Amino acid sequence: EQFVERVHVIGLRGTGSDMYTLDELFVPQEHTILALFQWPDAARVKLGGPYRFAANNIYAAGFAAVGLGNARGALNGFLDLAQHKVPRWGSRSLREDPLVQVAVAEADTKLASARCYLVATLREAENAGQGCGALPLDQRVKIRAAGTFALRVATEVVDRLYELAGTTSIFTGNPLERRFRDAHTVSQHLQGRIGHFETVGRHMLGLETEARFV
């Protein structure tokens, strides 16, 4: 294993996102992903459920899960902060502010809804793939839609909580400061770009669809 470069980014600094190369390592053909698509359908059906998901399906769902988990952590941190923080020139804590009350209720609902949509989509896709070696295009498109939606909702929630926390959230080391950085790092990735909805929309409208990321 040869170390090449460490990725330096504003958020998700603890993920160990390193780049590396392997020299002179022999990999038998039967251990490669290409071998999967050369097997007869009968052999594919014997594979476990997770192996019916293509890499893009896993990426879409995985990045969405990270975004939702990060946003949930931001909400939990904000709920703790709201118990005791009194804004400058104010006389009551954040939790007593009607705008804050509405915001946390909306945040919780949005995150729960996005998560339910994502999990339900994955379960539906898993069921659809039971009788074949790979997921149908309809299911792959749905996973892309659910993943992109979840990422964008999660970032929206974090942004709102970051704003409501005031200057508390800007200090390095504050949980909301890190959650904000992480949210904008994971959503800035290819998996979160809004252009994926064009792909979804074209598929729904019966137009030819670029399947590169589904």
Secondary structure by P-SEA (a helix, b strand, c coil): ccccbbbbccccccccccccccccccccccccaaaaaaccaaaaaaccccccccaaaaaaaaaaaaaaaaaaaaaaaaaaaaaccccccccccccccaaaaaaaaaaaaaaaaaaaaaaaaaaaaaaaacccccccaaaaaaaaaaaaaaaaaaaaaaaaaaaaacccccccccaaaaaaaaaaaaaaccccccaaaaaaaaaaaccccccccc
